Amino acid sequence: MIPIEKILKAQKNIKSVVVKTALDVMTNYSEKYEANISFKREDLQIVRSYKIRGAYNRIKNLKKEELRNGVVCASAGNHAQGVALACQKLKTKGVIFMPTTTPNQKIGQVRMFGQDFVEIVLVGDTFDASFDAASDYCVKNEATFVHPFNDTDVIAGQGTVGLEVVDQAKDTIDYLFLPVGGGGLAAGVASVFSVLSPSTKIIGIEPEGAASLKVSLEKGVNTTLDSIEKFVDGAAVKRMGDRSFKICKDLLYESNTVSEGAVCSTILKVYNENALVIEPAGALSITALDLYKEEIKGKNVVCIVSGGNNDITRMEEMKERSLLYEGLKHYFIIRFPQRAGALREFVVDVLGPNDDIAYFEYTKKTSRDKGPAVVGIELKNKADFSPLLDRVKEKGFLGEYLNDSPELFQFLV
């Protein structure tokens, strides 16, 4: 664990640049789960995530000789913004390596926070390629690398979130849910609670498609995943930090995973009901409440909302993933008889009164009795799917149900 003294020192280091974010009671979630549920709003930081805490503390603690040739990081997201702002505030040269695939919006944010103190280098198509380039740069230029999570100063900085939660909570916290990617936040917060609130059950939540902690705990050793689903970009890592893994292994009460589709449903729900804009990683802790709904009844619960850097251009994809997860959108290959009236028959005899065609792609084929069409149908109620599928089969229209064929489905969603 990280000594509490080191985290208290980090709190002093970052005081001038970090906002003490709100711990807000969420009435709608409290009523739904019959518990006292609060959100720790790290989306309210100036860089809209907790990452500024660790980055600033790490750079602030560097000696003059370590800063002589500047600092370097590799990131396409929140860590880059945290390092950029820290460089600007501490008037330190920084070089930030980002993949060439990074959206212009994120590049612009890093440039805005770093101003003239930061140079952005776009290299490679993946984070790993950028990381390798950043490492090579550090060696050649004797610069100091600022790791996003596998560093004790970074972990200590992230741990200040825990200090604030303990100070802000009116009652003893029974459960605390937080996201796990590289593990810096989880390791830091768990270190604080092990001393100041040891009875609190801290539960780390990962996306199903990038469950490095879960796999590592099962194997008993920090493990590199062969591949990951990158949708929850703020928590999608192939291997968490060795330092953070050891702390999480020792101090977390439990770890669990949630599906990417469920995360999307949470993002839409908190936007519609609470007017909060949160990113996929920030929604992990909230999404996990469903998994523990019986266990947390009558308890005091805190969910750490780790960030709010949600790209508006991703909202359509999030809506799609949510509908699929909720069982409200289904894709088929429909085989239409190539004759007049076939489409009308499908609409009248197959679709229910509340079913809506949301996607349709068809090209008439010559010299064939039937022509395939890709059809996406959106339902009002999940229970309407089984009768719909029965009608598609009975009328002889079914070619293939695509939701169960991910190798084909990926071309649509």
Phi, psi and omega per residue, in radians:
M1 nan 2.807 3.067
I2 -1.523 2.227 -3.139
P3 -0.976 2.439 -3.104
I4 -1.066 -0.538 3.123
E5 -1.099 -0.628 -3.141
K6 -1.206 -0.615 3.124
I7 -1.302 -0.630 3.072
L8 -1.137 -0.666 3.078
K9 -1.132 -0.703 3.110
A10 -1.066 -0.670 3.141
Q11 -1.064 -0.680 3.083
K12 -1.196 -0.702 -3.124
N13 -1.035 -0.691 -2.979
I14 -1.727 0.017 -3.019
K15 -0.952 -0.644 -3.033
S16 -1.342 -0.286 -3.030
V17 -2.069 -0.285 -3.059
V18 -1.818 2.402 3.070
V19 -1.464 2.383 2.989
K20 -1.388 1.701 -2.983
T21 -1.276 2.733 -3.060
A22 -1.215 2.632 2.932
L23 -1.958 1.665 -2.977
D24 -1.689 2.278 3.006
V25 -1.273 2.276 -3.111
M26 -1.860 1.783 -3.032
T27 -1.069 -0.783 -3.088
N28 -1.123 -0.691 3.101
Y29 -1.255 -0.639 3.114
S30 -1.088 -0.728 3.126
E31 -1.201 -0.724 -3.108
K32 -1.084 -0.735 -3.049
Y33 -1.773 0.049 3.126
E34 0.950 0.825 -3.132
A35 -2.549 2.970 3.073
N36 -1.685 1.740 -2.999
I37 -1.941 2.250 3.130
S38 -2.194 2.611 3.071
F39 -1.898 2.256 2.979
K40 -1.520 1.969 -2.859
R41 -1.584 1.232 3.094
E42 -1.257 -0.148 3.018
D43 -1.188 -0.177 -3.120
L44 -1.599 -0.010 3.040
Q45 -1.104 2.791 -3.117
I46 -1.049 -0.580 3.082
V47 -1.672 0.149 3.060
R48 1.103 0.494 2.983
S49 -2.856 2.883 -3.120
Y50 -1.242 -0.193 -2.975
K51 -1.050 -0.436 3.107
I52 -1.051 -0.542 -3.091
R53 -1.051 -0.952 -3.100
G54 -1.225 -0.716 -3.123
A55 -1.101 -0.794 -3.116
Y56 -1.146 -0.756 -3.127
N57 -1.098 -0.724 3.132
R58 -1.076 -0.858 -3.091
I59 -1.222 -0.648 3.115
K60 -1.069 -0.576 -3.092
N61 -1.466 -0.128 -3.115
L62 -1.251 2.537 3.111
K63 -1.403 2.872 -3.091
K64 -1.000 -0.717 -3.123
E65 -1.187 -0.487 3.102
E66 -1.319 -0.369 -3.135
L67 -1.678 -0.116 -3.019
R68 -0.967 -0.743 -3.121
N69 -1.822 0.298 3.056
G70 1.444 3.134 3.137
V71 -2.046 2.780 -3.079
V72 -2.388 2.523 2.975
C73 -2.536 2.849 3.036
A74 -2.165 2.151 -3.108
S75 -2.984 2.595 3.035
A76 -1.985 0.230 -3.021
G77 -2.552 -2.259 -2.970
N78 -1.163 -0.614 3.137
H79 -1.113 -0.690 3.117
A80 -1.054 -0.736 3.141
Q81 -1.182 -0.669 3.104
G82 -1.127 -0.783 3.113
V83 -1.123 -0.715 -3.134
A84 -1.060 -0.823 3.140
L85 -1.149 -0.688 3.115
A86 -1.080 -0.727 3.113
C87 -1.091 -0.726 -3.131
Q88 -1.158 -0.770 -3.119
K89 -1.193 -0.637 -3.091
L90 -1.679 0.070 3.110
K91 0.912 0.908 -3.117
T92 -2.100 2.405 3.098
K93 -1.196 2.330 3.099
G94 -2.339 2.492 3.049
V95 -2.083 2.121 -3.067
I96 -1.998 2.080 3.133
F97 -1.636 2.236 -3.126
M98 -2.328 2.583 3.084
P99 -1.095 2.652 3.121
T100 -1.144 -0.309 -3.137
T101 -1.473 -0.015 -3.125
T102 -1.095 2.271 3.118
P103 -1.028 2.547 -3.132
N104 -1.016 -0.551 -3.136
Q105 -1.052 -0.734 -3.127
K106 -1.253 -0.668 3.095
I107 -1.087 -0.735 3.124
G108 -1.098 -0.681 3.119
Q109 -1.125 -0.758 3.125
V110 -1.093 -0.761 3.127
R111 -1.111 -0.686 -3.139
M112 -1.128 -0.786 -3.112
F113 -1.256 -0.621 -3.080
G114 -1.472 -0.435 -3.109
Q115 0.919 -2.341 -3.059
D116 -1.415 -0.040 -3.085
F117 -1.558 -0.147 -3.038
V118 -2.139 2.373 3.004
E119 -1.904 2.300 3.131
I120 -1.811 2.237 3.119
V121 -2.053 2.043 3.098
L122 -1.648 2.102 -3.091
V123 -2.645 2.405 3.088
G124 1.336 2.881 3.132
D125 -1.687 -0.181 -3.080
T126 -2.296 2.892 3.077
F127 -1.073 -0.726 -3.112
D128 -1.018 -0.691 3.115
A129 -1.142 -0.713 3.111
S130 -1.157 -0.690 3.122
F131 -1.073 -0.776 3.131
D132 -1.107 -0.700 3.129
A133 -1.145 -0.704 3.114
A134 -1.122 -0.703 3.129
S135 -1.124 -0.742 3.107
D136 -1.092 -0.722 3.136
Y137 -1.066 -0.740 -3.125
C138 -1.057 -0.752 -3.135
V139 -1.134 -0.825 -3.080
K140 -1.201 -0.582 -3.046
N141 -1.893 0.081 3.140
E142 0.908 0.720 3.094
A143 -1.621 2.910 -3.090
T144 -1.777 2.217 -3.116
F145 -1.489 2.351 3.083
V146 -1.896 1.751 -3.066
H147 -1.302 2.507 -3.103
P148 -1.218 -0.369 -3.109
F149 -2.673 -0.449 -3.047
N150 -1.593 1.049 -3.068
D151 -2.683 2.343 -3.060
T152 -1.157 -0.637 3.108
D153 -1.185 -0.660 3.084
V154 -1.146 -0.795 3.125
I155 -1.074 -0.715 3.125
A156 -1.089 -0.722 3.111
G157 -1.089 -0.771 3.113
Q158 -1.151 -0.500 -3.139
G159 -1.135 -0.313 3.122
T160 -1.146 -0.347 3.011
V161 -1.027 -0.745 3.137
G162 -1.125 -0.688 3.105
L163 -1.041 -0.748 -3.129
E164 -1.149 -0.741 -3.122
V165 -1.067 -0.801 3.132
V166 -1.067 -0.719 -3.126
D167 -1.201 -0.611 -3.053
Q168 -1.477 -0.460 -3.066
A169 -1.182 2.304 3.140
K170 -1.393 -0.469 3.141
D171 -2.278 2.944 3.096
T172 -1.064 2.335 -3.141
I173 -1.494 2.158 -3.141
D174 -1.449 -0.743 -3.118
Y175 -2.331 2.406 3.031
L176 -2.268 2.118 3.124
F177 -1.827 2.345 3.120
L178 -2.535 2.712 -3.140
P179 -1.351 2.619 3.067
V180 -2.221 2.142 3.004
G181 -2.148 -1.623 3.023
G182 -1.313 -0.328 3.046
G183 1.688 0.032 -3.111
G184 -1.122 -0.802 3.120
L185 -1.111 -0.833 -3.112
A186 -1.074 -0.758 -3.124
A187 -1.141 -0.737 -3.132
G188 -1.183 -0.833 -3.126
V189 -1.148 -0.718 3.124
A190 -1.100 -0.624 3.107
S191 -1.099 -0.698 3.110
V192 -1.159 -0.856 -3.061
F193 -1.197 -0.493 3.113
S194 -1.100 -0.419 3.133
V195 -1.737 -0.815 -2.990
L196 -1.628 -0.388 3.134
S197 -2.643 1.138 -3.013
P198 -1.130 -0.310 -3.140
S199 -1.396 -0.255 -3.140
T200 -1.194 2.322 3.095
K201 -1.575 1.953 -3.110
I202 -1.698 2.159 -3.053
I203 -2.098 2.089 -3.140
G204 -1.562 2.344 -3.070
I205 -2.087 2.249 3.107
E206 -2.063 2.776 2.975
P207 -1.282 2.533 -3.124
E208 -0.974 -0.637 -3.064
G209 -1.406 0.006 3.140
A210 -2.602 1.034 -3.012
A211 -1.634 1.090 -3.087
S212 -1.146 -0.670 3.130
L213 -1.170 -0.790 -3.139
K214 -1.010 -0.843 -3.139
V215 -1.125 -0.723 -3.118
S216 -1.144 -0.692 3.104
L217 -1.150 -0.669 3.119
E218 -1.125 -0.632 -3.110
K219 -1.559 -0.254 3.126
G220 1.390 0.114 3.132
V221 -2.585 2.563 3.135
N222 -1.044 2.187 -2.946
T223 -2.177 2.437 3.071
T224 -1.568 2.183 3.117
L225 -1.328 2.564 3.136
D226 -1.218 -0.679 -3.128
S227 -2.668 2.766 -3.136
I228 -2.455 2.733 2.964
E229 -1.519 2.130 -2.963
K230 -1.610 0.089 -3.034
F231 -1.006 -0.821 3.108
V232 -1.465 1.293 -2.914
D233 -1.052 -0.552 -3.124
G234 -1.286 -0.163 -3.129
A235 -2.336 0.253 -3.095
A236 -1.733 1.657 3.095
V237 -2.235 2.530 3.115
K238 -1.301 -0.490 -3.122
R239 -2.578 2.162 3.087
M240 -1.350 2.949 -3.093
G241 -1.154 2.516 3.107
D242 -1.090 -0.719 3.123
R243 -1.152 -0.825 -3.098
S244 -1.181 -0.604 3.116
F245 -1.085 -0.784 -3.119
K246 -1.048 -0.747 3.139
I247 -1.179 -0.784 3.132
C248 -1.087 -0.707 3.127
K249 -1.039 -0.667 -3.085
D250 -1.462 -0.581 -2.915
L251 -1.949 -0.395 -3.135
L252 -1.261 2.433 3.069
Y253 -1.202 -0.655 -3.066
E254 -2.898 2.753 2.961
S255 -2.216 2.690 -3.125
N256 -2.680 2.995 3.129
T257 -2.234 2.705 3.037
V258 -2.284 2.661 -3.108
S259 -1.332 2.671 3.106
E260 -1.076 -0.606 3.097
G261 -1.127 -0.707 3.104
A262 -1.135 -0.632 3.087
V263 -1.060 -0.747 3.132
C264 -1.106 -0.698 3.096
S265 -1.079 -0.675 3.113
T266 -1.142 -0.774 3.137
I267 -1.007 -0.785 3.139
L268 -1.183 -0.668 -3.126
K269 -1.133 -0.840 -3.099
V270 -1.216 -0.475 3.068
Y271 -1.234 -0.807 -3.091
N272 -1.256 -0.664 -3.036
E273 -1.691 -0.529 -3.059
N274 -2.080 -0.021 -3.136
A275 1.002 0.633 3.099
L276 -1.890 2.389 3.052
V277 -1.823 1.948 -3.129
I278 -2.188 2.683 3.137
E279 -1.527 2.912 -3.111
P280 -0.952 -0.777 3.133
A281 -1.124 -0.612 3.130
G282 -1.188 -0.335 -3.120
A283 -1.580 -0.175 -3.070
L284 -0.998 -0.834 -3.066
S285 -1.125 -0.654 -3.138
I286 -1.227 -0.743 -3.128
T287 -1.033 -0.577 -3.087
A288 -1.198 -0.274 -3.107
L289 -1.003 -0.610 3.127
D290 -1.065 -0.579 -3.119
L291 -1.243 -0.371 -3.047
Y292 -2.109 0.381 -2.995
K293 -1.058 -0.563 3.102
E294 -1.375 -0.676 -3.072
E295 -1.196 -0.565 -3.019
I296 -1.637 -0.009 -3.137
K297 -0.981 2.258 3.127
G298 1.329 0.117 -3.075
K299 -1.810 2.854 3.027
N300 -1.632 2.093 -2.979
V301 -2.222 2.397 3.056
V302 -2.135 2.308 3.019
C303 -1.954 2.166 3.080
I304 -1.484 1.999 3.062
V305 -1.557 1.770 -2.893
S306 -1.317 -0.369 -3.128
G307 -3.022 2.870 -3.108
G308 -2.290 0.459 3.124
N309 -1.504 1.321 -3.114
N310 -1.795 2.096 -3.140
D311 -1.277 2.107 -3.068
I312 -1.049 -0.461 -3.116
T313 -1.229 -0.205 -3.136
R314 -1.604 -0.060 -3.013
M315 -1.121 -0.631 3.115
E316 -1.120 -0.719 3.092
E317 -1.117 -0.692 3.131
M318 -1.133 -0.707 3.104
K319 -1.091 -0.748 3.129
E320 -1.067 -0.845 3.141
R321 -1.088 -0.656 3.118
S322 -1.116 -0.820 3.139
L323 -1.066 -0.696 3.113
L324 -1.141 -0.767 3.126
Y325 -1.098 -0.692 -3.116
E326 -1.358 -0.065 -3.130
G327 1.295 0.489 -3.072
L328 -1.896 -0.041 3.096
K329 -2.392 2.326 -3.051
H330 -2.423 2.413 -3.136
Y331 -1.969 2.404 3.132
F332 -2.301 2.698 2.757
I333 -1.658 1.992 -3.126
I334 -1.784 2.292 -3.141
R335 -1.757 1.789 -3.115
F336 -1.515 2.271 2.954
P337 -1.042 2.339 -3.079
Q338 -1.459 1.258 3.117
R339 -2.545 2.789 3.113
A340 -1.095 2.415 3.068
G341 1.609 -0.090 -3.099
A342 -1.140 -0.769 3.140
L343 -1.130 -0.724 3.121
R344 -1.072 -0.696 3.113
E345 -1.077 -0.716 3.135
F346 -1.108 -0.782 -3.111
V347 -1.158 -0.747 -3.045
V348 -1.395 -0.767 -2.993
D349 -1.667 -0.329 -3.066
V350 -1.851 -0.849 -3.099
L351 -1.243 2.478 3.056
G352 -1.409 2.968 -3.086
P353 -1.087 -0.422 -3.109
N354 -1.901 0.114 -3.127
D355 -1.511 2.450 -3.065
D356 -2.231 2.314 3.044
I357 -1.363 1.994 -3.098
A358 -1.814 -0.247 -3.136
Y359 -2.622 2.344 -3.133
F360 -2.629 2.133 3.112
E361 -2.384 2.070 -3.036
Y362 -2.568 2.378 3.016
T363 -2.244 2.166 -3.124
K364 -1.167 2.270 -3.130
K365 -1.778 2.396 3.096
T366 -1.436 2.642 3.069
S367 1.060 0.570 3.073
R368 -2.329 2.589 3.112
D369 -1.341 -0.588 -3.100
K370 -2.278 2.544 3.102
G371 -2.078 2.234 -3.111
P372 -1.357 2.490 3.050
A373 -2.307 2.478 3.013
V374 -1.608 2.094 -3.050
V375 -2.177 2.238 3.043
G376 -1.873 2.220 -3.083
I377 -2.085 2.222 3.130
E378 -1.801 2.289 -3.088
L379 -1.843 2.731 3.022
K380 -1.482 -0.569 -3.110
N381 -2.312 2.410 -3.137
K382 -1.015 -0.613 -3.091
A383 -1.151 -0.261 -3.123
D384 -1.337 -0.187 -3.046
F385 -1.198 -0.821 -3.080
S386 -1.031 -0.825 3.070
P387 -1.078 -0.646 3.107
L388 -1.077 -0.818 -3.128
L389 -1.080 -0.700 3.107
D390 -1.063 -0.749 -3.120
R391 -1.183 -0.665 3.105
V392 -1.061 -0.723 3.141
K393 -1.221 -0.816 -3.082
E394 -1.052 -0.644 -3.103
K395 -1.497 0.004 3.065
G396 1.325 0.370 -3.110
F397 -1.592 -0.330 -2.966
L398 -1.228 2.157 2.979
G399 -1.753 -1.001 3.112
E400 -2.792 2.507 3.046
Y401 -1.613 2.029 -2.941
L402 -1.484 -0.381 -3.119
N403 -1.030 -0.488 3.137
D404 -1.629 0.160 -3.127
S405 -2.153 1.351 -3.040
P406 -1.026 -0.519 -3.129
E407 -1.177 -0.467 3.047
L408 -1.616 -0.634 -3.017
F409 -1.127 -0.519 -3.084
Q410 -1.084 -0.356 -3.130
F411 -1.383 -0.237 -3.130
L412 -1.758 -0.661 -2.997
V413 -2.008 nan nan
